Amino acid sequence: MLQVWDVLGVYQSNNRPLDDEEYDDLVDPIRDWLESGATPEELSARLCRRLESHYGLQCINELADLDFMREVHSWWWSGR
């Protein structure tokens, strides 16, 4: 799901990275947030802050990734 979302655009070009680990450092935090019962809105805000602190990306709106986090949230809870 993170590769399809691909906020950095690294998987959308012909020069894809040789590994599939670009977003691995987001998996554990997202899983922790989901396990804590975070809503999609909270997930989007937390992801925004994580992208700022770890990737140097500026978030103009903490709900910018709300659609993606709704998809993740739905996927997570449908498997429970």
mmCIF file of the N, C-alpha and C atoms, coordinates in Angstrom:
data_MODEL
# 
_entry.id   MODEL 
# 
loop_
_atom_site.group_PDB 
_atom_site.id 
_atom_site.type_symbol 
_atom_site.label_atom_id 
_atom_site.label_alt_id 
_atom_site.label_comp_id 
_atom_site.label_asym_id 
_atom_site.label_entity_id 
_atom_site.label_seq_id 
_atom_site.pdbx_PDB_ins_code 
_atom_site.Cartn_x 
_atom_site.Cartn_y 
_atom_site.Cartn_z 
_atom_site.occupancy 
_atom_site.B_iso_or_equiv 
_atom_site.pdbx_formal_charge 
_atom_site.auth_seq_id 
_atom_site.auth_comp_id 
_atom_site.auth_asym_id 
_atom_site.auth_atom_id 
_atom_site.pdbx_PDB_model_num 
ATOM 1   N N  . MET A 1 1  ? 0.818   -1.190 0.000   1.00 0.00 ? 1  MET A N  1 
ATOM 2   C CA . MET A 1 1  ? 0.000   0.000  0.000   1.00 0.00 ? 1  MET A CA 1 
ATOM 3   C C  . MET A 1 1  ? 0.868   1.262  0.000   1.00 0.00 ? 1  MET A C  1 
ATOM 4   N N  . LEU A 1 2  ? 1.966   1.215  0.735   1.00 0.00 ? 2  LEU A N  1 
ATOM 5   C CA . LEU A 1 2  ? 2.854   2.376  0.791   1.00 0.00 ? 2  LEU A CA 1 
ATOM 6   C C  . LEU A 1 2  ? 3.529   2.625  -0.555  1.00 0.00 ? 2  LEU A C  1 
ATOM 7   N N  . GLN A 1 3  ? 3.863   1.575  -1.276  1.00 0.00 ? 3  GLN A N  1 
ATOM 8   C CA . GLN A 1 3  ? 4.481   1.749  -2.590  1.00 0.00 ? 3  GLN A CA 1 
ATOM 9   C C  . GLN A 1 3  ? 3.491   2.321  -3.599  1.00 0.00 ? 3  GLN A C  1 
ATOM 10  N N  . VAL A 1 4  ? 2.246   1.938  -3.517  1.00 0.00 ? 4  VAL A N  1 
ATOM 11  C CA . VAL A 1 4  ? 1.228   2.476  -4.420  1.00 0.00 ? 4  VAL A CA 1 
ATOM 12  C C  . VAL A 1 4  ? 0.974   3.947  -4.094  1.00 0.00 ? 4  VAL A C  1 
ATOM 13  N N  . TRP A 1 5  ? 0.909   4.270  -2.809  1.00 0.00 ? 5  TRP A N  1 
ATOM 14  C CA . TRP A 1 5  ? 0.731   5.656  -2.355  1.00 0.00 ? 5  TRP A CA 1 
ATOM 15  C C  . TRP A 1 5  ? 1.932   6.488  -2.799  1.00 0.00 ? 5  TRP A C  1 
ATOM 16  N N  . ASP A 1 6  ? 3.137   6.021  -2.522  1.00 0.00 ? 6  ASP A N  1 
ATOM 17  C CA . ASP A 1 6  ? 4.408   6.547  -3.034  1.00 0.00 ? 6  ASP A CA 1 
ATOM 18  C C  . ASP A 1 6  ? 4.526   8.068  -2.993  1.00 0.00 ? 6  ASP A C  1 
ATOM 19  N N  . VAL A 1 7  ? 4.488   8.622  -1.808  1.00 0.00 ? 7  VAL A N  1 
ATOM 20  C CA . VAL A 1 7  ? 4.552   10.070 -1.630  1.00 0.00 ? 7  VAL A CA 1 
ATOM 21  C C  . VAL A 1 7  ? 5.812   10.687 -2.238  1.00 0.00 ? 7  VAL A C  1 
ATOM 22  N N  . LEU A 1 8  ? 6.895   9.941  -2.300  1.00 0.00 ? 8  LEU A N  1 
ATOM 23  C CA . LEU A 1 8  ? 8.136   10.455 -2.868  1.00 0.00 ? 8  LEU A CA 1 
ATOM 24  C C  . LEU A 1 8  ? 8.243   10.238 -4.375  1.00 0.00 ? 8  LEU A C  1 
ATOM 25  N N  . GLY A 1 9  ? 7.388   9.395  -4.925  1.00 0.00 ? 9  GLY A N  1 
ATOM 26  C CA . GLY A 1 9  ? 7.411   9.130  -6.358  1.00 0.00 ? 9  GLY A CA 1 
ATOM 27  C C  . GLY A 1 9  ? 8.527   8.214  -6.823  1.00 0.00 ? 9  GLY A C  1 
ATOM 28  N N  . VAL A 1 10 ? 9.137   7.469  -5.911  1.00 0.00 ? 10 VAL A N  1 
ATOM 29  C CA . VAL A 1 10 ? 10.271  6.617  -6.289  1.00 0.00 ? 10 VAL A CA 1 
ATOM 30  C C  . VAL A 1 10 ? 9.869   5.340  -7.020  1.00 0.00 ? 10 VAL A C  1 
ATOM 31  N N  . TYR A 1 11 ? 8.625   4.926  -6.890  1.00 0.00 ? 11 TYR A N  1 
ATOM 32  C CA . TYR A 1 11 ? 8.186   3.695  -7.550  1.00 0.00 ? 11 TYR A CA 1 
ATOM 33  C C  . TYR A 1 11 ? 7.394   3.978  -8.823  1.00 0.00 ? 11 TYR A C  1 
ATOM 34  N N  . GLN A 1 12 ? 7.309   5.229  -9.224  1.00 0.00 ? 12 GLN A N  1 
ATOM 35  C CA . GLN A 1 12 ? 6.523   5.596  -10.399 1.00 0.00 ? 12 GLN A CA 1 
ATOM 36  C C  . GLN A 1 12 ? 7.368   5.852  -11.638 1.00 0.00 ? 12 GLN A C  1 
ATOM 37  N N  . SER A 1 13 ? 8.662   5.705  -11.530 1.00 0.00 ? 13 SER A N  1 
ATOM 38  C CA . SER A 1 13 ? 9.525   5.991  -12.672 1.00 0.00 ? 13 SER A CA 1 
ATOM 39  C C  . SER A 1 13 ? 10.235  4.716  -13.137 1.00 0.00 ? 13 SER A C  1 
ATOM 40  N N  . ASN A 1 14 ? 10.925  4.846  -14.229 1.00 0.00 ? 14 ASN A N  1 
ATOM 41  C CA . ASN A 1 14 ? 11.713  3.719  -14.745 1.00 0.00 ? 14 ASN A CA 1 
ATOM 42  C C  . ASN A 1 14 ? 12.960  3.483  -13.904 1.00 0.00 ? 14 ASN A C  1 
ATOM 43  N N  . ASN A 1 15 ? 13.319  4.435  -13.070 1.00 0.00 ? 15 ASN A N  1 
ATOM 44  C CA . ASN A 1 15 ? 14.508  4.329  -12.221 1.00 0.00 ? 15 ASN A CA 1 
ATOM 45  C C  . ASN A 1 15 ? 14.142  3.900  -10.810 1.00 0.00 ? 15 ASN A C  1 
ATOM 46  N N  . ARG A 1 16 ? 13.294  2.885  -10.714 1.00 0.00 ? 16 ARG A N  1 
ATOM 47  C CA . ARG A 1 16 ? 12.861  2.368  -9.407  1.00 0.00 ? 16 ARG A CA 1 
ATOM 48  C C  . ARG A 1 16 ? 14.055  1.914  -8.591  1.00 0.00 ? 16 ARG A C  1 
ATOM 49  N N  . PRO A 1 17 ? 13.979  2.031  -7.281  1.00 0.00 ? 17 PRO A N  1 
ATOM 50  C CA . PRO A 1 17 ? 15.055  1.483  -6.448  1.00 0.00 ? 17 PRO A CA 1 
ATOM 51  C C  . PRO A 1 17 ? 15.104  -0.035 -6.602  1.00 0.00 ? 17 PRO A C  1 
ATOM 52  N N  . LEU A 1 18 ? 16.279  -0.601 -6.442  1.00 0.00 ? 18 LEU A N  1 
ATOM 53  C CA . LEU A 1 18 ? 16.437  -2.043 -6.582  1.00 0.00 ? 18 LEU A CA 1 
ATOM 54  C C  . LEU A 1 18 ? 15.751  -2.803 -5.460  1.00 0.00 ? 18 LEU A C  1 
ATOM 55  N N  . ASP A 1 19 ? 15.604  -2.173 -4.308  1.00 0.00 ? 19 ASP A N  1 
ATOM 56  C CA . ASP A 1 19 ? 14.927  -2.824 -3.192  1.00 0.00 ? 19 ASP A CA 1 
ATOM 57  C C  . ASP A 1 19 ? 13.525  -2.235 -3.043  1.00 0.00 ? 19 ASP A C  1 
ATOM 58  N N  . ASP A 1 20 ? 12.745  -2.844 -2.207  1.00 0.00 ? 20 ASP A N  1 
ATOM 59  C CA . ASP A 1 20 ? 11.386  -2.366 -1.948  1.00 0.00 ? 20 ASP A CA 1 
ATOM 60  C C  . ASP A 1 20 ? 11.283  -1.856 -0.514  1.00 0.00 ? 20 ASP A C  1 
ATOM 61  N N  . GLU A 1 21 ? 12.326  -1.190 -0.041  1.00 0.00 ? 21 GLU A N  1 
ATOM 62  C CA . GLU A 1 21 ? 12.404  -0.801 1.355   1.00 0.00 ? 21 GLU A CA 1 
ATOM 63  C C  . GLU A 1 21 ? 12.253  0.702  1.593   1.00 0.00 ? 21 GLU A C  1 
ATOM 64  N N  . GLU A 1 22 ? 11.911  1.455  0.589   1.00 0.00 ? 22 GLU A N  1 
ATOM 65  C CA . GLU A 1 22 ? 11.877  2.914  0.713   1.00 0.00 ? 22 GLU A CA 1 
ATOM 66  C C  . GLU A 1 22 ? 11.010  3.395  1.866   1.00 0.00 ? 22 GLU A C  1 
ATOM 67  N N  . TYR A 1 23 ? 9.867   2.769  2.084   1.00 0.00 ? 23 TYR A N  1 
ATOM 68  C CA . TYR A 1 23 ? 8.937   3.235  3.103   1.00 0.00 ? 23 TYR A CA 1 
ATOM 69  C C  . TYR A 1 23 ? 8.855   2.311  4.313   1.00 0.00 ? 23 TYR A C  1 
ATOM 70  N N  . ASP A 1 24 ? 9.789   1.387  4.434   1.00 0.00 ? 24 ASP A N  1 
ATOM 71  C CA . ASP A 1 24 ? 9.749   0.430  5.546   1.00 0.00 ? 24 ASP A CA 1 
ATOM 72  C C  . ASP A 1 24 ? 9.735   1.108  6.915   1.00 0.00 ? 24 ASP A C  1 
ATOM 73  N N  . ASP A 1 25 ? 10.375  2.263  7.026   1.00 0.00 ? 25 ASP A N  1 
ATOM 74  C CA . ASP A 1 25 ? 10.426  2.938  8.326   1.00 0.00 ? 25 ASP A CA 1 
ATOM 75  C C  . ASP A 1 25 ? 9.081   3.539  8.729   1.00 0.00 ? 25 ASP A C  1 
ATOM 76  N N  . LEU A 1 26 ? 8.095   3.499  7.839   1.00 0.00 ? 26 LEU A N  1 
ATOM 77  C CA . LEU A 1 26 ? 6.757   3.972  8.173   1.00 0.00 ? 26 LEU A CA 1 
ATOM 78  C C  . LEU A 1 26 ? 5.848   2.847  8.661   1.00 0.00 ? 26 LEU A C  1 
ATOM 79  N N  . VAL A 1 27 ? 6.220   1.609  8.396   1.00 0.00 ? 27 VAL A N  1 
ATOM 80  C CA . VAL A 1 27 ? 5.353   0.471  8.717   1.00 0.00 ? 27 VAL A CA 1 
ATOM 81  C C  . VAL A 1 27 ? 5.098   0.358  10.214  1.00 0.00 ? 27 VAL A C  1 
ATOM 82  N N  . ASP A 1 28 ? 6.147   0.328  11.015  1.00 0.00 ? 28 ASP A N  1 
ATOM 83  C CA . ASP A 1 28 ? 5.971   0.163  12.464  1.00 0.00 ? 28 ASP A CA 1 
ATOM 84  C C  . ASP A 1 28 ? 5.176   1.300  13.102  1.00 0.00 ? 28 ASP A C  1 
ATOM 85  N N  . PRO A 1 29 ? 5.496   2.561  12.789  1.00 0.00 ? 29 PRO A N  1 
ATOM 86  C CA . PRO A 1 29 ? 4.683   3.627  13.388  1.00 0.00 ? 29 PRO A CA 1 
ATOM 87  C C  . PRO A 1 29 ? 3.216   3.549  12.982  1.00 0.00 ? 29 PRO A C  1 
ATOM 88  N N  . ILE A 1 30 ? 2.942   3.280  11.713  1.00 0.00 ? 30 ILE A N  1 
ATOM 89  C CA . ILE A 1 30 ? 1.548   3.189  11.271  1.00 0.00 ? 30 ILE A CA 1 
ATOM 90  C C  . ILE A 1 30 ? 0.846   2.038  11.979  1.00 0.00 ? 30 ILE A C  1 
ATOM 91  N N  . ARG A 1 31 ? 1.520   0.918  12.107  1.00 0.00 ? 31 ARG A N  1 
ATOM 92  C CA . ARG A 1 31 ? 0.933   -0.226 12.818  1.00 0.00 ? 31 ARG A CA 1 
ATOM 93  C C  . ARG A 1 31 ? 0.659   0.135  14.272  1.00 0.00 ? 31 ARG A C  1 
ATOM 94  N N  . ASP A 1 32 ? 1.597   0.807  14.918  1.00 0.00 ? 32 ASP A N  1 
ATOM 95  C CA . ASP A 1 32 ? 1.398   1.227  16.315  1.00 0.00 ? 32 ASP A CA 1 
ATOM 96  C C  . ASP A 1 32 ? 0.203   2.175  16.435  1.00 0.00 ? 32 ASP A C  1 
ATOM 97  N N  . TRP A 1 33 ? 0.095   3.112  15.504  1.00 0.00 ? 33 TRP A N  1 
ATOM 98  C CA . TRP A 1 33 ? -1.020  4.060  15.540  1.00 0.00 ? 33 TRP A CA 1 
ATOM 99  C C  . TRP A 1 33 ? -2.345  3.331  15.355  1.00 0.00 ? 33 TRP A C  1 
ATOM 100 N N  . LEU A 1 34 ? -2.362  2.367  14.431  1.00 0.00 ? 34 LEU A N  1 
ATOM 101 C CA . LEU A 1 34 ? -3.583  1.593  14.196  1.00 0.00 ? 34 LEU A CA 1 
ATOM 102 C C  . LEU A 1 34 ? -3.958  0.784  15.434  1.00 0.00 ? 34 LEU A C  1 
ATOM 103 N N  . GLU A 1 35 ? -2.963  0.144  16.035  1.00 0.00 ? 35 GLU A N  1 
ATOM 104 C CA . GLU A 1 35 ? -3.221  -0.663 17.227  1.00 0.00 ? 35 GLU A CA 1 
ATOM 105 C C  . GLU A 1 35 ? -3.712  0.181  18.391  1.00 0.00 ? 35 GLU A C  1 
ATOM 106 N N  . SER A 1 36 ? -3.322  1.455  18.404  1.00 0.00 ? 36 SER A N  1 
ATOM 107 C CA . SER A 1 36 ? -3.765  2.348  19.490  1.00 0.00 ? 36 SER A CA 1 
ATOM 108 C C  . SER A 1 36 ? -5.186  2.848  19.259  1.00 0.00 ? 36 SER A C  1 
ATOM 109 N N  . GLY A 1 37 ? -5.771  2.500  18.116  1.00 0.00 ? 37 GLY A N  1 
ATOM 110 C CA . GLY A 1 37 ? -7.145  2.900  17.834  1.00 0.00 ? 37 GLY A CA 1 
ATOM 111 C C  . GLY A 1 37 ? -7.295  4.254  17.171  1.00 0.00 ? 37 GLY A C  1 
ATOM 112 N N  . ALA A 1 38 ? -6.228  4.768  16.590  1.00 0.00 ? 38 ALA A N  1 
ATOM 113 C CA . ALA A 1 38 ? -6.282  6.079  15.945  1.00 0.00 ? 38 ALA A CA 1 
ATOM 114 C C  . ALA A 1 38 ? -7.298  6.090  14.799  1.00 0.00 ? 38 ALA A C  1 
ATOM 115 N N  . THR A 1 39 ? -7.973  7.205  14.657  1.00 0.00 ? 39 THR A N  1 
ATOM 116 C CA . THR A 1 39 ? -8.924  7.397  13.563  1.00 0.00 ? 39 THR A CA 1 
ATOM 117 C C  . THR A 1 39 ? -8.147  7.718  12.282  1.00 0.00 ? 39 THR A C  1 
ATOM 118 N N  . PRO A 1 40 ? -8.784  7.633  11.120  1.00 0.00 ? 40 PRO A N  1 
ATOM 119 C CA . PRO A 1 40 ? -8.094  8.031  9.886   1.00 0.00 ? 40 PRO A CA 1 
ATOM 120 C C  . PRO A 1 40 ? -7.578  9.472  9.934   1.00 0.00 ? 40 PRO A C  1 
ATOM 121 N N  . GLU A 1 41 ? -8.339  10.361 10.552  1.00 0.00 ? 41 GLU A N  1 
ATOM 122 C CA . GLU A 1 41 ? -7.893  11.749 10.677  1.00 0.00 ? 41 GLU A CA 1 
ATOM 123 C C  . GLU A 1 41 ? -6.627  11.853 11.536  1.00 0.00 ? 41 GLU A C  1 
ATOM 124 N N  . GLU A 1 42 ? -6.609  11.119 12.642  1.00 0.00 ? 42 GLU A N  1 
ATOM 125 C CA . GLU A 1 42 ? -5.417  11.105 13.496  1.00 0.00 ? 42 GLU A CA 1 
ATOM 126 C C  . GLU A 1 42 ? -4.242  10.465 12.770  1.00 0.00 ? 42 GLU A C  1 
ATOM 127 N N  . LEU A 1 43 ? -4.510  9.421  12.028  1.00 0.00 ? 43 LEU A N  1 
ATOM 128 C CA . LEU A 1 43 ? -3.447  8.756  11.264  1.00 0.00 ? 43 LEU A CA 1 
ATOM 129 C C  . LEU A 1 43 ? -2.838  9.712  10.243  1.00 0.00 ? 43 LEU A C  1 
ATOM 130 N N  . SER A 1 44 ? -3.677  10.455 9.544   1.00 0.00 ? 44 SER A N  1 
ATOM 131 C CA . SER A 1 44 ? -3.192  11.397 8.548   1.00 0.00 ? 44 SER A CA 1 
ATOM 132 C C  . SER A 1 44 ? -2.324  12.478 9.192   1.00 0.00 ? 44 SER A C  1 
ATOM 133 N N  . ALA A 1 45 ? -2.766  13.011 10.322  1.00 0.00 ? 45 ALA A N  1 
ATOM 134 C CA . ALA A 1 45 ? -1.997  14.044 11.024  1.00 0.00 ? 45 ALA A CA 1 
ATOM 135 C C  . ALA A 1 45 ? -0.658  13.487 11.511  1.00 0.00 ? 45 ALA A C  1 
ATOM 136 N N  . ARG A 1 46 ? -0.676  12.298 12.050  1.00 0.00 ? 46 ARG A N  1 
ATOM 137 C CA . ARG A 1 46 ? 0.566   11.683 12.531  1.00 0.00 ? 46 ARG A CA 1 
ATOM 138 C C  . ARG A 1 46 ? 1.509   11.389 11.379  1.00 0.00 ? 46 ARG A C  1 
ATOM 139 N N  . LEU A 1 47 ? 0.956   10.914 10.273  1.00 0.00 ? 47 LEU A N  1 
ATOM 140 C CA . LEU A 1 47 ? 1.781   10.645 9.098   1.00 0.00 ? 47 LEU A CA 1 
ATOM 141 C C  . LEU A 1 47 ? 2.397   11.933 8.587   1.00 0.00 ? 47 LEU A C  1 
ATOM 142 N N  . CYS A 1 48 ? 1.622   12.987 8.562   1.00 0.00 ? 48 CYS A N  1 
ATOM 143 C CA . CYS A 1 48 ? 2.128   14.282 8.120   1.00 0.00 ? 48 CYS A CA 1 
ATOM 144 C C  . CYS A 1 48 ? 3.319   14.718 8.979   1.00 0.00 ? 48 CYS A C  1 
ATOM 145 N N  . ARG A 1 49 ? 3.166   14.614 10.279  1.00 0.00 ? 49 ARG A N  1 
ATOM 146 C CA . ARG A 1 49 ? 4.267   15.002 11.184  1.00 0.00 ? 49 ARG A CA 1 
ATOM 147 C C  . ARG A 1 49 ? 5.477   14.095 10.989  1.00 0.00 ? 49 ARG A C  1 
ATOM 148 N N  . ARG A 1 50 ? 5.244   12.819 10.752  1.00 0.00 ? 50 ARG A N  1 
ATOM 149 C CA . ARG A 1 50 ? 6.353   11.867 10.525  1.00 0.00 ? 50 ARG A CA 1 
ATOM 150 C C  . ARG A 1 50 ? 7.087   12.210 9.226   1.00 0.00 ? 50 ARG A C  1 
ATOM 151 N N  . LEU A 1 51 ? 6.341   12.539 8.192   1.00 0.00 ? 51 LEU A N  1 
ATOM 152 C CA . LEU A 1 51 ? 6.966   12.897 6.918   1.00 0.00 ? 51 LEU A CA 1 
ATOM 153 C C  . LEU A 1 51 ? 7.790   14.172 7.054   1.00 0.00 ? 51 LEU A C  1 
ATOM 154 N N  . GLU A 1 52 ? 7.328   15.095 7.870   1.00 0.00 ? 52 GLU A N  1 
ATOM 155 C CA . GLU A 1 52 ? 8.091   16.322 8.114   1.00 0.00 ? 52 GLU A CA 1 
ATOM 156 C C  . GLU A 1 52 ? 9.375   16.023 8.870   1.00 0.00 ? 52 GLU A C  1 
ATOM 157 N N  . SER A 1 53 ? 9.266   15.232 9.932   1.00 0.00 ? 53 SER A N  1 
ATOM 158 C CA . SER A 1 53 ? 10.431  15.007 10.790  1.00 0.00 ? 53 SER A CA 1 
ATOM 159 C C  . SER A 1 53 ? 11.440  14.021 10.213  1.00 0.00 ? 53 SER A C  1 
ATOM 160 N N  . HIS A 1 54 ? 11.005  13.050 9.423   1.00 0.00 ? 54 HIS A N  1 
ATOM 161 C CA . HIS A 1 54 ? 11.918  12.025 8.932   1.00 0.00 ? 54 HIS A CA 1 
ATOM 162 C C  . HIS A 1 54 ? 12.267  12.144 7.441   1.00 0.00 ? 54 HIS A C  1 
ATOM 163 N N  . TYR A 1 55 ? 11.424  12.809 6.677   1.00 0.00 ? 55 TYR A N  1 
ATOM 164 C CA . TYR A 1 55 ? 11.659  12.928 5.237   1.00 0.00 ? 55 TYR A CA 1 
ATOM 165 C C  . TYR A 1 55 ? 11.909  14.379 4.808   1.00 0.00 ? 55 TYR A C  1 
ATOM 166 N N  . GLY A 1 56 ? 11.674  15.313 5.696   1.00 0.00 ? 56 GLY A N  1 
ATOM 167 C CA . GLY A 1 56 ? 11.867  16.718 5.364   1.00 0.00 ? 56 GLY A CA 1 
ATOM 168 C C  . GLY A 1 56 ? 10.794  17.283 4.448   1.00 0.00 ? 56 GLY A C  1 
ATOM 169 N N  . LEU A 1 57 ? 9.667   16.586 4.352   1.00 0.00 ? 57 LEU A N  1 
ATOM 170 C CA . LEU A 1 57 ? 8.566   17.073 3.521   1.00 0.00 ? 57 LEU A CA 1 
ATOM 171 C C  . LEU A 1 57 ? 7.706   18.029 4.327   1.00 0.00 ? 57 LEU A C  1 
ATOM 172 N N  . GLN A 1 58 ? 7.263   19.095 3.698   1.00 0.00 ? 58 GLN A N  1 
ATOM 173 C CA . GLN A 1 58 ? 6.409   20.061 4.381   1.00 0.00 ? 58 GLN A CA 1 
ATOM 174 C C  . GLN A 1 58 ? 4.949   19.711 4.126   1.00 0.00 ? 58 GLN A C  1 
ATOM 175 N N  . CYS A 1 59 ? 4.197   19.583 5.196   1.00 0.00 ? 59 CYS A N  1 
ATOM 176 C CA . CYS A 1 59 ? 2.763   19.323 5.098   1.00 0.00 ? 59 CYS A CA 1 
ATOM 177 C C  . CYS A 1 59 ? 2.023   20.649 5.229   1.00 0.00 ? 59 CYS A C  1 
ATOM 178 N N  . ILE A 1 60 ? 1.264   20.976 4.230   1.00 0.00 ? 60 ILE A N  1 
ATOM 179 C CA . ILE A 1 60 ? 0.458   22.185 4.267   1.00 0.00 ? 60 ILE A CA 1 
ATOM 180 C C  . ILE A 1 60 ? -0.822  21.928 5.040   1.00 0.00 ? 60 ILE A C  1 
ATOM 181 N N  . ASN A 1 61 ? -1.297  20.678 4.968   1.00 0.00 ? 61 ASN A N  1 
ATOM 182 C CA . ASN A 1 61 ? -2.551  20.299 5.600   1.00 0.00 ? 61 ASN A CA 1 
ATOM 183 C C  . ASN A 1 61 ? -2.382  18.913 6.218   1.00 0.00 ? 61 ASN A C  1 
ATOM 184 N N  . GLU A 1 62 ? -2.627  18.788 7.508   1.00 0.00 ? 62 GLU A N  1 
ATOM 185 C CA . GLU A 1 62 ? -2.449  17.495 8.177   1.00 0.00 ? 62 GLU A CA 1 
ATOM 186 C C  . GLU A 1 62 ? -3.429  16.434 7.682   1.00 0.00 ? 62 GLU A C  1 
ATOM 187 N N  . LEU A 1 63 ? -4.445  16.831 6.945   1.00 0.00 ? 63 LEU A N  1 
ATOM 188 C CA . LEU A 1 63 ? -5.395  15.865 6.400   1.00 0.00 ? 63 LEU A CA 1 
ATOM 189 C C  . LEU A 1 63 ? -5.103  15.559 4.929   1.00 0.00 ? 63 LEU A C  1 
ATOM 190 N N  . ALA A 1 64 ? -3.937  15.967 4.452   1.00 0.00 ? 64 ALA A N  1 
ATOM 191 C CA . ALA A 1 64 ? -3.578  15.765 3.047   1.00 0.00 ? 64 ALA A CA 1 
ATOM 192 C C  . ALA A 1 64 ? -3.579  14.293 2.652   1.00 0.00 ? 64 ALA A C  1 
ATOM 193 N N  . ASP A 1 65 ? -3.245  13.427 3.568   1.00 0.00 ? 65 ASP A N  1 
ATOM 194 C CA . ASP A 1 65 ? -3.184  11.995 3.275   1.00 0.00 ? 65 ASP A CA 1 
ATOM 195 C C  . ASP A 1 65 ? -4.366  11.237 3.863   1.00 0.00 ? 65 ASP A C  1 
ATOM 196 N N  . LEU A 1 66 ? -5.462  11.944 4.076   1.00 0.00 ? 66 LEU A N  1 
ATOM 197 C CA . LEU A 1 66 ? -6.629  11.336 4.698   1.00 0.00 ? 66 LEU A CA 1 
ATOM 198 C C  . LEU A 1 66 ? -7.205  10.199 3.854   1.00 0.00 ? 66 LEU A C  1 
ATOM 199 N N  . ASP A 1 67 ? -7.302  10.360 2.557   1.00 0.00 ? 67 ASP A N  1 
ATOM 200 C CA . ASP A 1 67 ? -7.845  9.284  1.712   1.00 0.00 ? 67 ASP A CA 1 
ATOM 201 C C  . ASP A 1 67 ? -6.993  8.026  1.831   1.00 0.00 ? 67 ASP A C  1 
ATOM 202 N N  . PHE A 1 68 ? -5.686  8.192  1.789   1.00 0.00 ? 68 PHE A N  1 
ATOM 203 C CA . PHE A 1 68 ? -4.785  7.049  1.928   1.00 0.00 ? 68 PHE A CA 1 
ATOM 204 C C  . PHE A 1 68 ? -4.955  6.400  3.297   1.00 0.00 ? 68 PHE A C  1 
ATOM 205 N N  . MET A 1 69 ? -4.999  7.209  4.345   1.00 0.00 ? 69 MET A N  1 
ATOM 206 C CA . MET A 1 69 ? -5.100  6.648  5.686   1.00 0.00 ? 69 MET A CA 1 
ATOM 207 C C  . MET A 1 69 ? -6.477  6.029  5.934   1.00 0.00 ? 69 MET A C  1 
ATOM 208 N N  . ARG A 1 70 ? -7.495  6.513  5.266   1.00 0.00 ? 70 ARG A N  1 
ATOM 209 C CA . ARG A 1 70 ? -8.806  5.842  5.356   1.00 0.00 ? 70 ARG A CA 1 
ATOM 210 C C  . ARG A 1 70 ? -8.715  4.439  4.754   1.00 0.00 ? 70 ARG A C  1 
ATOM 211 N N  . GLU A 1 71 ? -8.009  4.329  3.645   1.00 0.00 ? 71 GLU A N  1 
ATOM 212 C CA . GLU A 1 71 ? -7.819  3.027  3.007   1.00 0.00 ? 71 GLU A CA 1 
ATOM 213 C C  . GLU A 1 71 ? -7.035  2.083  3.915   1.00 0.00 ? 71 GLU A C  1 
ATOM 214 N N  . VAL A 1 72 ? -5.958  2.574  4.504   1.00 0.00 ? 72 VAL A N  1 
ATOM 215 C CA . VAL A 1 72 ? -5.154  1.770  5.425   1.00 0.00 ? 72 VAL A CA 1 
ATOM 216 C C  . VAL A 1 72 ? -5.986  1.358  6.631   1.00 0.00 ? 72 VAL A C  1 
ATOM 217 N N  . HIS A 1 73 ? -6.705  2.295  7.203   1.00 0.00 ? 73 HIS A N  1 
ATOM 218 C CA . HIS A 1 73 ? -7.548  2.045  8.374   1.00 0.00 ? 73 HIS A CA 1 
ATOM 219 C C  . HIS A 1 73 ? -8.593  0.972  8.063   1.00 0.00 ? 73 HIS A C  1 
ATOM 220 N N  . SER A 1 74 ? -9.239  1.113  6.937   1.00 0.00 ? 74 SER A N  1 
ATOM 221 C CA . SER A 1 74 ? -10.261 0.147  6.530   1.00 0.00 ? 74 SER A CA 1 
ATOM 222 C C  . SER A 1 74 ? -9.654  -1.238 6.322   1.00 0.00 ? 74 SER A C  1 
ATOM 223 N N  . TRP A 1 75 ? -8.519  -1.294 5.644   1.00 0.00 ? 75 TRP A N  1 
ATOM 224 C CA . TRP A 1 75 ? -7.832  -2.559 5.407   1.00 0.00 ? 75 TRP A CA 1 
ATOM 225 C C  . TRP A 1 75 ? -7.454  -3.212 6.744   1.00 0.00 ? 75 TRP A C  1 
ATOM 226 N N  . TRP A 1 76 ? -6.891  -2.431 7.656   1.00 0.00 ? 76 TRP A N  1 
ATOM 227 C CA . TRP A 1 76 ? -6.447  -2.932 8.950   1.00 0.00 ? 76 TRP A CA 1 
ATOM 228 C C  . TRP A 1 76 ? -7.609  -3.545 9.727   1.00 0.00 ? 76 TRP A C  1 
ATOM 229 N N  . TRP A 1 77 ? -8.701  -2.789 9.839   1.00 0.00 ? 77 TRP A N  1 
ATOM 230 C CA . TRP A 1 77 ? -9.822  -3.246 10.667  1.00 0.00 ? 77 TRP A CA 1 
ATOM 231 C C  . TRP A 1 77 ? -10.668 -4.322 9.987   1.00 0.00 ? 77 TRP A C  1 
ATOM 232 N N  . SER A 1 78 ? -10.594 -4.429 8.675   1.00 0.00 ? 78 SER A N  1 
ATOM 233 C CA . SER A 1 78 ? -11.338 -5.500 8.006   1.00 0.00 ? 78 SER A CA 1 
ATOM 234 C C  . SER A 1 78 ? -10.684 -6.858 8.250   1.00 0.00 ? 78 SER A C  1 
ATOM 235 N N  . GLY A 1 79 ? -9.397  -6.855 8.575   1.00 0.00 ? 79 GLY A N  1 
ATOM 236 C CA . GLY A 1 79 ? -8.682  -8.101 8.838   1.00 0.00 ? 79 GLY A CA 1 
ATOM 237 C C  . GLY A 1 79 ? -8.704  -8.520 10.293  1.00 0.00 ? 79 GLY A C  1 
ATOM 238 N N  . ARG A 1 80 ? -9.384  -7.802 11.114  1.00 0.00 ? 80 ARG A N  1 
ATOM 239 C CA . ARG A 1 80 ? -9.401  -8.076 12.559  1.00 0.00 ? 80 ARG A CA 1 
ATOM 240 C C  . ARG A 1 80 ? -10.640 -8.817 12.965  1.00 0.00 ? 80 ARG A C  1 
# 
